[in-house]
């Protein structure tokens, strides 16, 4: 899944898709928060970690867009 997310983020960066990246991040954050709220019932730590890793990738893509815009 992380390779797929890398490709998605790279595509949005190439297209200067800041809004799309921000929406993607908000969606992933919402999913992670939902899983955290039910984590006591089931062990969802690996799914939560995957979402957190994807959010980190999205943040890196947003940082690239910020760097490009500043240049």
N, C-alpha and C positions, 0 to 999 in steps of 0.2 A: 504494500500500500504506500509506503513512503516514496518509492520510486515514482509511482503514479502521481503523487502529490507534488514531487519535485518538477515533473513535466508540466503539470497544470500551472504551478506557480511561475515557472520559467516562461510559459506561454503568455500568461497575463503580464509579466514584466515586459516581454518583447512588444506586447500590444499596448503598453502603458495603461493597463487595466486596474488602476488604483481602486475604483469603486468595487469592482469584482473581487479583488483581493480582500478589501475590507469586509465585504459581505460574506466571503468564504470564512474569514477569521471569526466573524460574529457567529456564524452558524456552528463552527467547530467549538467555540467557547460555550455556546448554549448547550451543545451535546455533552461536553465535558462536565458542565455544571449539573446537568440532569443526571448523568451517571454518578457523580459524586454524591448526589442526594440519596441515591439508593444503594450506594456501595456497601452499606452494612448488611444488607439482605443477601447480596451475592458478591463474590470477589470480582470486581470489575477493574482492578488496578491496571491490568495490561491494556485494556481498551482506553482507559483514562490516559495512560502514558502515551499511547499512540496518538490520541487527539492532541495532547500537549506538545508532542514532537511535531505534529503537523502545524500547529499554531506557531511554533518556533520557525518552521520553514516559511510560513506566510509572512512572519515578521521580517525575515531576511529579504524576502522579495520586496516588501514595502520599503525597507532600507535602501535597496538598490534603486527603487524609483525615486526616493528622496535624493540620493547621490546624483542620479542622472538629472533631476530637475535643478539641482544646485549648480551643476556644471555649465 
